[in-house]
């Protein structure tokens, strides 16, 4: 993973964003040597959110807290706070 100081990344943000999107690459942004954020592609974020939601569901189900069935799209909207 490449790392850029925030001050340098500010001037290259467009190019860095295009690189992350095109290459499915991660880029860390640092401030005074400490990583403050990581750029990832929207596709990867969506995949991570999907796996998080699924893991939360499986954990609730294992605890017997699954409750009534809800269609996947509706469950995702509820968990992620998205509006219809």
Protein Blocks (a to p, Z undefined) as FASTA:
>chain_A
ZZddfklmmmmmmmmmmmmmmnopacdddeehiafbdcddfklmmmmmmmmmmmmmmmmm
mnopnopaddfklmmmmmnopaZZ
